[in-house]
Amino acid sequence: LAACKSHLESGDVIGAEDAVTGELARLEASALDAATAHAAIEFLRASSEYAALLPLLRDMEAAAAEVLGDDPGKGPWTLGADVKVDYASLGVPIDEETQRILEKYPEANTIKIYYRLIGKLLEIKINCLLPTKTPSTLPSVAGLAAMYHETGLWNVWHPIVIGKGPSELWKRRPFHNLWQVPTKVLLQKFVEMVEERMFFVRDTGAFVMTLDGKASNDELWAK
């Protein structure tokens, strides 16, 4: 469980899950008699690490479902805008995989921006195709993750973030952070407390990032 605890401290939900499932598999395949193996598995399931992991897995699955799925109960999406992209004119090299997709689906080079209003909540969805790798040979998703992780540069590209961007409220972690974010909207300045989590969902090959703004009565403000 030491490996699981280490992953939990860094916010790496997938790593923690791997540590637990690996230990469960080892116990089930061990030469221990059935009663001893069962007792060891129950001990693991009663551990604080296991208890801490379960809600995080539920949060990850819910976030992935929100990003990758579509709940018809929330109403239809409305197309707000579409923008055609000429990768060649932008100097973006196209790998063979992306080129095959563009040839098969010519509309794939169009960025489509959708929106829907649920009560007072405005949801925005952007569909676009990106080359698998950037000119630096890193995966395109790495650039997106880095852009959000480099909080010191948020004020350069974020439309409402001001000053030097988010301030860290605890020591920086790879997958889980708490930030104080200064913003300016229509000449009014605000400060938000935002909890950030990053997940790499292997089942779908997706990168999911959640930014959860905390209400003024959240217990984290008191800390």
Phi, psi and omega in degrees: 000349179298320179295318178299315181298319179298316179294320179297321181295330179271351181086011182276091184294317181296318179297319178294320178297318178299319181297318181289312181294327177294319178292320177298317179296321180295319179293319181293331182264000184285171180273009178294149176292162188303317183295317181293317179297318179297319179296320180293320179294319179294324176298317179297315182292339179269358184287157178293328179295316179296317180296324180287330183287320187304309179296329178293321177296320178296319178297318180296315180295321179294319180294318179296319179296323180294320183280316187269335182264190179209113182272106182297340179294342180273356180098166184284157174274145176249130179287117181268324181196154171223141185229122177281142183241128175255099185299322182298318181292337178273357180075023180265115179291140181256123178281171186298321181297313180294321180298320178296321179294318180295324179289324181282324181233086183303332181286355183292344179270018178249123175278124180247130183246120182246159175214159171204149182250123178240100186064240177260007182261123177260117179258138180234134178232132180240122177253125178206160178253131178239146174303147181301321181234149177272171177304337179279359182078356176281153176300145180303323182296335178294325178295319179295316179297318181294322181300319179281332182282333180275074187297335180294346181251006182302321183294347180283325185238338184282129188293338184238353179283136182237177179066221180262019178085192184298145173256136182282132180262354167210170183303135183305132176240157182294324189236355187210120184218161176235125186235152167255119189245115176276133181226163177222121180230121179051050177071358177259138181258141181224164172230126178248148168257123187235128175262124182252134173227144176236136179230142169248106186271104187292329183300328182245354183071026186256149170257124181237129177235131178243138176238106187256107178287132184268134178293161184296340179262009179292142183298338179295331178297326181290335181278000000 
